[in-house]
Amino acid sequence: MQMADKTVTYYHLDDDGNAVSRTVISGASWYAHTVATVSNKSVSLGKVIQCRIPADNAPEDFIPCEDDMLVLGDCNAPIGTNDADLRGTYNAVTISAVHDNRRGQGAHWKLEAV
């Protein structure tokens, strides 16, 4: 996969928002873009992340889930860190959509996060 030259850290969270596992993955792509939402009184801007992880670069038992978190780079936040600290201290983003594209050529996971 082209541009899969980044390292990401995936944190699986429990129901209380605490990290229960940490997975560092080398060879992912990370693309950030800004999305504008217009209402009748204002414009809101937000950052959306698209991360693609080639199936060959993910651990064999890797199954990402919505509401888990991603950090760009090899993050050393310890297990037990809560979601607010991951976001505030380590610039983590929350996965909002998971796409399983592991069939055919270019097999990968596509994760969308905010």
N, CA, C and O atoms as a GROMACS GRO file, in nm:
protein
  456
    1MET      N    1   0.084  -0.117   0.000
    1MET     CA    2   0.000   0.000   0.000
    1MET      C    3   0.089   0.124   0.000
    1MET      O    4   0.183   0.134   0.078
    2GLN      N    5   0.058   0.217  -0.088
    2GLN     CA    6   0.136   0.340  -0.097
    2GLN      C    7   0.116   0.427   0.027
    2GLN      O    8   0.008   0.428   0.087
    3MET      N    9   0.218   0.498   0.062
    3MET     CA   10   0.216   0.592   0.175
    3MET      C   11   0.192   0.525   0.310
    3MET      O   12   0.154   0.593   0.406
    4ALA      N   13   0.212   0.398   0.320
    4ALA     CA   14   0.197   0.328   0.448
    4ALA      C   15   0.333   0.327   0.518
    4ALA      O   16   0.397   0.223   0.534
    5ASP      N   17   0.374   0.447   0.560
    5ASP     CA   18   0.507   0.463   0.617
    5ASP      C   19   0.504   0.520   0.760
    5ASP      O   20   0.605   0.567   0.811
    6LYS      N   21   0.387   0.516   0.822
    6LYS     CA   22   0.371   0.571   0.957
    6LYS      C   23   0.359   0.458   1.059
    6LYS      O   24   0.323   0.345   1.027
    7THR      N   25   0.390   0.493   1.182
    7THR     CA   26   0.367   0.404   1.295
    7THR      C   27   0.249   0.459   1.373
    7THR      O   28   0.242   0.580   1.397
    8VAL      N   29   0.156   0.372   1.412
    8VAL     CA   30   0.041   0.414   1.493
    8VAL      C   31   0.032   0.323   1.615
    8VAL      O   32   0.077   0.209   1.613
    9THR      N   33  -0.028   0.376   1.720
    9THR     CA   34  -0.052   0.298   1.840
    9THR      C   35  -0.203   0.290   1.860
    9THR      O   36  -0.272   0.392   1.866
   10TYR      N   37  -0.252   0.168   1.872
   10TYR     CA   38  -0.394   0.142   1.888
   10TYR      C   39  -0.421   0.105   2.033
   10TYR      O   40  -0.355   0.016   2.088
   11TYR      N   41  -0.517   0.173   2.096
   11TYR     CA   42  -0.555   0.143   2.233
   11TYR      C   43  -0.698   0.089   2.235
   11TYR      O   44  -0.790   0.155   2.189
   12HIS      N   45  -0.714  -0.032   2.287
   12HIS     CA   46  -0.848  -0.088   2.308
   12HIS      C   47  -0.894  -0.043   2.446
   12HIS      O   48  -0.821  -0.056   2.544
   13LEU      N   49  -1.017   0.010   2.453
   13LEU     CA   50  -1.069   0.065   2.578
   13LEU      C   51  -1.179  -0.025   2.635
   13LEU      O   52  -1.250  -0.093   2.561
   14ASP      N   53  -1.191  -0.025   2.768
   14ASP     CA   54  -1.302  -0.096   2.831
   14ASP      C   55  -1.425  -0.005   2.833
   14ASP      O   56  -1.421   0.105   2.780
   15ASP      N   57  -1.533  -0.051   2.894
   15ASP     CA   58  -1.658   0.025   2.896
   15ASP      C   59  -1.647   0.156   2.975
   15ASP      O   60  -1.729   0.246   2.956
   16ASP      N   61  -1.548   0.167   3.062
   16ASP     CA   62  -1.528   0.289   3.140
   16ASP      C   63  -1.432   0.387   3.072
   16ASP      O   64  -1.404   0.494   3.126
   17GLY      N   65  -1.382   0.351   2.954
   17GLY     CA   66  -1.292   0.439   2.880
   17GLY      C   67  -1.147   0.430   2.922
   17GLY      O   68  -1.070   0.524   2.899
   18ASN      N   69  -1.107   0.320   2.982
   18ASN     CA   70  -0.968   0.299   3.022
   18ASN      C   71  -0.901   0.202   2.925
   18ASN      O   72  -0.961   0.103   2.882
   19ALA      N   73  -0.776   0.232   2.891
   19ALA     CA   74  -0.701   0.146   2.799
   19ALA      C   75  -0.672   0.012   2.865
   19ALA      O   76  -0.617   0.006   2.975
   20VAL      N   77  -0.709  -0.096   2.796
   20VAL     CA   78  -0.684  -0.231   2.849
   20VAL      C   79  -0.579  -0.305   2.765
   20VAL      O   80  -0.526  -0.407   2.808
   21SER      N   81  -0.550  -0.253   2.644
   21SER     CA   82  -0.441  -0.311   2.565
   21SER      C   83  -0.384  -0.204   2.473
   21SER      O   84  -0.451  -0.106   2.439
   22ARG      N   85  -0.261  -0.226   2.433
   22ARG     CA   86  -0.187  -0.132   2.349
   22ARG      C   87  -0.120  -0.212   2.238
   22ARG      O   88  -0.054  -0.312   2.266
   23THR      N   89  -0.138  -0.168   2.112
   23THR     CA   90  -0.076  -0.236   1.999
   23THR      C   91  -0.007  -0.132   1.912
   23THR      O   92  -0.070  -0.038   1.864
   24VAL      N   93   0.122  -0.149   1.892
   24VAL     CA   94   0.199  -0.060   1.804
   24VAL      C   95   0.208  -0.126   1.667
   24VAL      O   96   0.248  -0.241   1.656
   25ILE      N   97   0.171  -0.052   1.564
   25ILE     CA   98   0.169  -0.105   1.427
   25ILE      C   99   0.254  -0.016   1.339
   25ILE      O  100   0.231   0.104   1.328
   26SER      N  101   0.353  -0.076   1.275
   26SER     CA  102   0.437  -0.004   1.179
   26SER      C  103   0.386  -0.032   1.039
   26SER      O  104   0.343  -0.143   1.009
   27GLY      N  105   0.392   0.070   0.954
   27GLY     CA  106   0.350   0.053   0.816
   27GLY      C  107   0.203   0.082   0.795
   27GLY      O  108   0.132   0.003   0.733
   28ALA      N  109   0.156   0.197   0.846
   28ALA     CA  110   0.018   0.240   0.826
   28ALA      C  111   0.019   0.374   0.754
   28ALA      O  112   0.122   0.443   0.752
   29SER      N  113  -0.094   0.411   0.697
   29SER     CA  114  -0.105   0.546   0.640
   29SER      C  115  -0.192   0.629   0.733
   29SER      O  116  -0.280   0.576   0.801
   30TRP      N  117  -0.168   0.760   0.736
   30TRP     CA  118  -0.239   0.852   0.825
   30TRP      C  119  -0.266   0.978   0.745
   30TRP      O  120  -0.173   1.046   0.702
   31TYR      N  121  -0.392   1.008   0.727
   31TYR     CA  122  -0.431   1.126   0.650
   31TYR      C  123  -0.531   1.206   0.732
   31TYR      O  124  -0.635   1.153   0.772
   32ALA      N  125  -0.501   1.333   0.756
   32ALA     CA  126  -0.591   1.421   0.831
   32ALA      C  127  -0.645   1.529   0.738
   32ALA      O  128  -0.571   1.585   0.656
   33HIS      N  129  -0.773   1.557   0.750
   33HIS     CA  130  -0.830   1.669   0.675
   33HIS      C  131  -0.937   1.737   0.761
   33HIS      O  132  -0.990   1.679   0.855
   34THR      N  133  -0.966   1.861   0.726
   34THR     CA  134  -1.061   1.942   0.800
   34THR      C  135  -1.197   1.936   0.733
   34THR      O  136  -1.209   1.945   0.611
   35VAL      N  137  -1.299   1.921   0.816
   35VAL     CA  138  -1.437   1.917   0.767
   35VAL      C  139  -1.512   2.034   0.829
   35VAL      O  140  -1.502   2.060   0.949
   36ALA      N  141  -1.587   2.106   0.746
   36ALA     CA  142  -1.667   2.218   0.794
   36ALA      C  143  -1.814   2.177   0.800
   36ALA      O  144  -1.866   2.114   0.708
   37THR      N  145  -1.879   2.215   0.909
   37THR     CA  146  -2.021   2.194   0.925
   37THR      C  147  -2.086   2.332   0.937
   37THR      O  148  -2.049   2.411   1.023
   38VAL      N  149  -2.182   2.359   0.852
   38VAL     CA  150  -2.246   2.490   0.848
   38VAL      C  151  -2.387   2.480   0.906
   38VAL      O  152  -2.466   2.394   0.867
   39SER      N  153  -2.416   2.570   1.000
   39SER     CA  154  -2.552   2.581   1.051
   39SER      C  155  -2.604   2.719   1.015
   39SER      O  156  -2.533   2.796   0.949
   40ASN      N  157  -2.725   2.752   1.056
   40ASN     CA  158  -2.778   2.883   1.021
   40ASN      C  159  -2.711   2.997   1.096
   40ASN      O  160  -2.728   3.113   1.059
   41LYS      N  161  -2.634   2.966   1.200
   41LYS     CA  162  -2.571   3.073   1.279
   41LYS      C  163  -2.418   3.068   1.281
   41LYS      O  164  -2.354   3.166   1.318
   42SER      N  165  -2.359   2.955   1.240
   42SER     CA  166  -2.214   2.945   1.252
   42SER      C  167  -2.157   2.837   1.162
   42SER      O  168  -2.228   2.761   1.097
   43VAL      N  169  -2.025   2.834   1.162
   43VAL     CA  170  -1.950   2.730   1.092
   43VAL      C  171  -1.860   2.663   1.195
   43VAL      O  172  -1.788   2.730   1.269
   44SER      N  173  -1.865   2.530   1.200
   44SER     CA  174  -1.779   2.454   1.290
   44SER      C  175  -1.678   2.375   1.209
   44SER      O  176  -1.713   2.314   1.107
   45LEU      N  177  -1.554   2.377   1.254
   45LEU     CA  178  -1.449   2.302   1.188
   45LEU      C  179  -1.408   2.184   1.276
   45LEU      O  180  -1.401   2.196   1.398
   46GLY      N  181  -1.380   2.073   1.212
   46GLY     CA  182  -1.334   1.955   1.284
   46GLY      C  183  -1.232   1.879   1.202
   46GLY      O  184  -1.232   1.886   1.079
   47LYS      N  185  -1.146   1.807   1.270
   47LYS     CA  186  -1.043   1.728   1.203
   47LYS      C  187  -1.091   1.584   1.194
   47LYS      O  188  -1.139   1.526   1.292
   48VAL      N  189  -1.078   1.526   1.076
   48VAL     CA  190  -1.112   1.386   1.053
   48VAL      C  191  -0.985   1.313   1.010
   48VAL      O  192  -0.911   1.362   0.925
   49ILE      N  193  -0.962   1.197   1.068
   49ILE     CA  194  -0.844   1.116   1.037
   49ILE      C  195  -0.889   0.992   0.961
   49ILE      O  196  -0.989   0.930   0.997
   50GLN      N  197  -0.814   0.957   0.857
   50GLN     CA  198  -0.831   0.829   0.791
   50GLN      C  199  -0.699   0.755   0.805
   50GLN      O  200  -0.594   0.802   0.761
   51CYS      N  201  -0.706   0.639   0.867
   51CYS     CA  202  -0.587   0.557   0.888
   51CYS      C  203  -0.611   0.423   0.820
   51CYS      O  204  -0.712   0.356   0.845
   52ARG      N  205  -0.519   0.385   0.734
   52ARG     CA  206  -0.528   0.254   0.669
   52ARG      C  207  -0.412   0.167   0.720
   52ARG      O  208  -0.296   0.209   0.722
   53ILE      N  209  -0.448   0.047   0.760
   53ILE     CA  210  -0.349  -0.048   0.811
   53ILE      C  211  -0.351  -0.171   0.721
   53ILE      O  212  -0.448  -0.246   0.723
   54PRO      N  213  -0.246  -0.191   0.641
   54PRO     CA  214  -0.242  -0.311   0.556
   54PRO      C  215  -0.255  -0.437   0.641
   54PRO      O  216  -0.197  -0.447   0.749
   55ALA      N  217  -0.331  -0.532   0.591
   55ALA     CA  218  -0.355  -0.657   0.666
   55ALA      C  219  -0.224  -0.726   0.702
   55ALA      O  220  -0.213  -0.786   0.808
   56ASP      N  221  -0.125  -0.718   0.614
   56ASP     CA  222   0.004  -0.782   0.640
   56ASP      C  223   0.081  -0.715   0.754
   56ASP      O  224   0.169  -0.777   0.813
   57ASN      N  225   0.048  -0.589   0.786
   57ASN     CA  226   0.121  -0.517   0.891
   57ASN      C  227   0.051  -0.525   1.026
   57ASN      O  228   0.110  -0.491   1.128
   58ALA      N  229  -0.074  -0.570   1.028
   58ALA     CA  230  -0.149  -0.581   1.152
   58ALA      C  231  -0.123  -0.717   1.217
   58ALA      O  232  -0.099  -0.815   1.148
   59PRO      N  233  -0.126  -0.722   1.351
   59PRO     CA  234  -0.114  -0.851   1.418
   59PRO      C  235  -0.225  -0.944   1.372
   59PRO      O  236  -0.333  -0.899   1.332
   60GLU      N  237  -0.200  -1.072   1.378
   60GLU     CA  238  -0.295  -1.172   1.327
   60GLU      C  239  -0.432  -1.163   1.395
   60GLU      O  240  -0.535  -1.185   1.330
   61ASP      N  241  -0.436  -1.131   1.524
   61ASP     CA  242  -0.562  -1.125   1.598
   61ASP      C  243  -0.619  -0.984   1.607
   61ASP      O  244  -0.706  -0.959   1.690
   62PHE      N  245  -0.571  -0.891   1.525
   62PHE     CA  246  -0.612  -0.750   1.531
   62PHE      C  247  -0.753  -0.732   1.473
   62PHE      O  248  -0.776  -0.758   1.354
   63ILE      N  249  -0.845  -0.688   1.556
   63ILE     CA  250  -0.981  -0.656   1.514
   63ILE      C  251  -1.014  -0.520   1.576
   63ILE      O  252  -1.052  -0.515   1.694
   64PRO      N  253  -1.001  -0.410   1.502
   64PRO     CA  254  -1.029  -0.278   1.559
   64PRO      C  255  -1.178  -0.258   1.584
   64PRO      O  256  -1.262  -0.320   1.519
   65CYS      N  257  -1.209  -0.170   1.679
   65CYS     CA  258  -1.348  -0.144   1.719
   65CYS      C  259  -1.373   0.007   1.726
   65CYS      O  260  -1.283   0.085   1.756
   66GLU      N  261  -1.497   0.045   1.698
   66GLU     CA  262  -1.537   0.183   1.718
   66GLU      C  263  -1.522   0.219   1.865
   66GLU      O  264  -1.536   0.133   1.952
   67ASP      N  265  -1.494   0.344   1.892
   67ASP     CA  266  -1.475   0.402   2.026
   67ASP      C  267  -1.341   0.368   2.089
   67ASP      O  268  -1.312   0.416   2.198
   68ASP      N  269  -1.257   0.285   2.023
   68ASP     CA  270  -1.120   0.270   2.069
   68ASP      C  271  -1.041   0.390   2.019
   68ASP      O  272  -1.097   0.477   1.951
   69MET      N  273  -0.912   0.397   2.051
   69MET     CA  274  -0.835   0.518   2.019
   69MET      C  275  -0.707   0.486   1.943
   69MET      O  276  -0.649   0.378   1.956
   70LEU      N  277  -0.664   0.584   1.863
   70LEU     CA  278  -0.541   0.577   1.786
   70LEU      C  279  -0.453   0.696   1.817
   70LEU      O  280  -0.502   0.807   1.841
   71VAL      N  281  -0.322   0.673   1.817
   71VAL     CA  282  -0.224   0.779   1.832
   71VAL      C  283  -0.125   0.766   1.718
   71VAL      O  284  -0.080   0.655   1.687
   72LEU      N  285  -0.090   0.876   1.655
   72LEU     CA  286   0.013   0.874   1.552
   72LEU      C  287   0.148   0.859   1.620
   72LEU      O  288   0.183   0.940   1.706
   73GLY      N  289   0.223   0.758   1.582
   73GLY     CA  290   0.354   0.732   1.641
   73GLY      C  291   0.349   0.621   1.744
   73GLY      O  292   0.243   0.565   1.773
   74ASP      N  293   0.465   0.590   1.798
   74ASP     CA  294   0.478   0.487   1.902
   74ASP      C  295   0.454   0.554   2.036
   74ASP      O  296   0.544   0.617   2.092
   75CYS      N  297   0.334   0.542   2.087
   75CYS     CA  298   0.292   0.610   2.210
   75CYS      C  299   0.318   0.520   2.330
   75CYS      O  300   0.293   0.400   2.326
   76ASN      N  301   0.370   0.578   2.436
   76ASN     CA  302   0.403   0.499   2.554
   76ASN      C  303   0.306   0.521   2.669
   76ASN      O  304   0.341   0.497   2.785
   77ALA      N  305   0.183   0.566   2.641
   77ALA     CA  306   0.083   0.581   2.747
   77ALA      C  307   0.058   0.442   2.808
   77ALA      O  308   0.036   0.346   2.735
   78PRO      N  309   0.061   0.432   2.939
   78PRO     CA  310   0.047   0.300   3.001
   78PRO      C  311  -0.096   0.246   2.995
   78PRO      O  312  -0.192   0.321   2.982
   79ILE      N  313  -0.106   0.115   3.005
   79ILE     CA  314  -0.237   0.049   3.016
   79ILE      C  315  -0.305   0.108   3.140
   79ILE      O  316  -0.240   0.130   3.243
   80GLY      N  317  -0.434   0.134   3.130
   80GLY     CA  318  -0.508   0.196   3.240
   80GLY      C  319  -0.531   0.344   3.221
   80GLY      O  320  -0.613   0.404   3.291
   81THR      N  321  -0.458   0.406   3.125
   81THR     CA  322  -0.479   0.548   3.097
   81THR      C  323  -0.621   0.566   3.044
   81THR      O  324  -0.668   0.487   2.962
   82ASN      N  325  -0.690   0.672   3.091
   82ASN     CA  326  -0.828   0.691   3.046
   82ASN      C  327  -0.833   0.769   2.914
   82ASN      O  328  -0.734   0.830   2.873
   83ASP      N  329  -0.950   0.766   2.851
   83ASP     CA  330  -0.965   0.827   2.719
   83ASP      C  331  -0.939   0.977   2.720
   83ASP      O  332  -0.884   1.030   2.624
   84ALA      N  333  -0.977   1.047   2.826
   84ALA     CA  334  -0.953   1.192   2.833
   84ALA      C  335  -0.803   1.222   2.837
   84ALA      O  336  -0.757   1.316   2.772
   85ASP      N  337  -0.727   1.143   2.912
   85ASP     CA  338  -0.582   1.164   2.917
   85ASP      C  339  -0.516   1.125   2.785
   85ASP      O  340  -0.422   1.192   2.740
   86LEU      N  341  -0.564   1.018   2.721
   86LEU     CA  342  -0.509   0.981   2.590
   86LEU      C  343  -0.530   1.095   2.491
   86LEU      O  344  -0.438   1.129   2.415
   87ARG      N  345  -0.649   1.154   2.491
   87ARG     CA  346  -0.679   1.263   2.399
   87ARG      C  347  -0.599   1.389   2.434
   87ARG      O  348  -0.538   1.450   2.348
   88GLY      N  349  -0.600   1.427   2.561
   88GLY     CA  350  -0.538   1.552   2.603
   88GLY      C  351  -0.386   1.549   2.606
   88GLY      O  352  -0.322   1.644   2.562
   89THR      N  353  -0.331   1.442   2.657
   89THR     CA  354  -0.185   1.434   2.674
   89THR      C  355  -0.114   1.376   2.552
   89THR      O  356  -0.004   1.418   2.518
   90TYR      N  357  -0.177   1.279   2.486
   90TYR     CA  358  -0.110   1.204   2.380
   90TYR      C  359  -0.169   1.230   2.242
   90TYR      O  360  -0.129   1.164   2.145
   91ASN      N  361  -0.264   1.325   2.230
   91ASN     CA  362  -0.327   1.361   2.101
   91ASN      C  363  -0.395   1.242   2.034
   91ASN      O  364  -0.391   1.229   1.911
   92ALA      N  365  -0.455   1.156   2.112
   92ALA     CA  366  -0.526   1.041   2.056
   92ALA      C  367  -0.655   1.087   1.990
   92ALA      O  368  -0.712   1.190   2.025
   93VAL      N  369  -0.700   1.008   1.894
   93VAL     CA  370  -0.828   1.031   1.828
   93VAL      C  371  -0.915   0.908   1.851
   93VAL      O  372  -0.865   0.797   1.869
   94THR      N  373  -1.046   0.930   1.851
   94THR     CA  374  -1.142   0.823   1.876
   94THR      C  375  -1.192   0.765   1.744
   94THR      O  376  -1.234   0.839   1.656
   95ILE      N  377  -1.187   0.635   1.732
   95ILE     CA  378  -1.231   0.568   1.610
   95ILE      C  379  -1.383   0.576   1.601
   95ILE      O  380  -1.454   0.532   1.692
   96SER      N  381  -1.432   0.631   1.491
   96SER     CA  382  -1.577   0.646   1.472
   96SER      C  383  -1.632   0.547   1.370
   96SER      O  384  -1.753   0.522   1.368
   97ALA      N  385  -1.546   0.491   1.285
   97ALA     CA  386  -1.591   0.393   1.186
   97ALA      C  387  -1.477   0.298   1.153
   97ALA      O  388  -1.361   0.338   1.143
   98VAL      N  389  -1.512   0.170   1.137
   98VAL     CA  390  -1.415   0.066   1.101
   98VAL      C  391  -1.463   0.000   0.973
   98VAL      O  392  -1.577  -0.044   0.964
   99HIS      N  393  -1.374  -0.006   0.873
   99HIS     CA  394  -1.406  -0.071   0.746
   99HIS      C  395  -1.310  -0.187   0.725
   99HIS      O  396  -1.188  -0.167   0.721
  100ASP      N  397  -1.364  -0.307   0.712
  100ASP     CA  398  -1.284  -0.428   0.692
  100ASP      C  399  -1.269  -0.450   0.542
  100ASP      O  400  -1.358  -0.504   0.477
  101ASN      N  401  -1.156  -0.408   0.488
  101ASN     CA  402  -1.127  -0.422   0.345
  101ASN      C  403  -1.016  -0.525   0.324
  101ASN      O  404  -0.921  -0.500   0.249
  102ARG      N  405  -1.028  -0.639   0.390
  102ARG     CA  406  -0.922  -0.740   0.384
  102ARG      C  407  -0.940  -0.841   0.272
  102ARG      O  408  -0.867  -0.940   0.267
  103ARG      N  409  -1.034  -0.818   0.183
  103ARG     CA  410  -1.053  -0.909   0.070
  103ARG      C  411  -0.992  -0.846  -0.056
  103ARG      O  412  -0.996  -0.724  -0.074
  104GLY      N  413  -0.937  -0.929  -0.140
  104GLY     CA  414  -0.883  -0.882  -0.267
  104GLY      C  415  -0.746  -0.819  -0.254
  104GLY      O  416  -0.678  -0.834  -0.153
  105GLN      N  417  -0.708  -0.749  -0.359
  105GLN     CA  418  -0.577  -0.684  -0.361
  105GLN      C  419  -0.577  -0.564  -0.266
  105GLN      O  420  -0.679  -0.499  -0.246
  106GLY      N  421  -0.463  -0.536  -0.209
  106GLY     CA  422  -0.450  -0.422  -0.120
  106GLY      C  423  -0.530  -0.437   0.009
  106GLY      O  424  -0.585  -0.340   0.060
  107ALA      N  425  -0.536  -0.558   0.060
  107ALA     CA  426  -0.614  -0.587   0.181
  107ALA      C  427  -0.570  -0.498   0.296
  107ALA      O  428  -0.451  -0.488   0.326
  108HIS      N  429  -0.668  -0.434   0.362
  108HIS     CA  430  -0.635  -0.342   0.471
  108HIS      C  431  -0.757  -0.316   0.560
  108HIS      O  432  -0.871  -0.347   0.524
  109TRP      N  433  -0.729  -0.259   0.676
  109TRP     CA  434  -0.831  -0.202   0.763
  109TRP      C  435  -0.833  -0.052   0.737
  109TRP      O  436  -0.727   0.011   0.731
  110LYS      N  437  -0.951   0.006   0.722
  110LYS     CA  438  -0.963   0.152   0.712
  110LYS      C  439  -1.035   0.198   0.837
  110LYS      O  440  -1.146   0.155   0.866
  111LEU      N  441  -0.969   0.287   0.911
  111LEU     CA  442  -1.024   0.342   1.035
  111LEU      C  443  -1.047   0.491   1.017
  111LEU      O  444  -0.957   0.564   0.975
  112GLU      N  445  -1.167   0.536   1.048
  112GLU     CA  446  -1.198   0.679   1.046
  112GLU      C  447  -1.210   0.726   1.190
  112GLU      O  448  -1.274   0.660   1.272
  113ALA      N  449  -1.149   0.839   1.221
  113ALA     CA  450  -1.144   0.885   1.360
  113ALA      C  451  -1.158   1.036   1.368
  113ALA      O  452  -1.129   1.109   1.273
  114VAL      N  453  -1.205   1.079   1.484
  114VAL     CA  454  -1.219   1.223   1.510
  114VAL      C  455  -1.154   1.258   1.641
  114VAL      O  456  -1.155   1.374   1.681
   0.00000   0.00000   0.00000
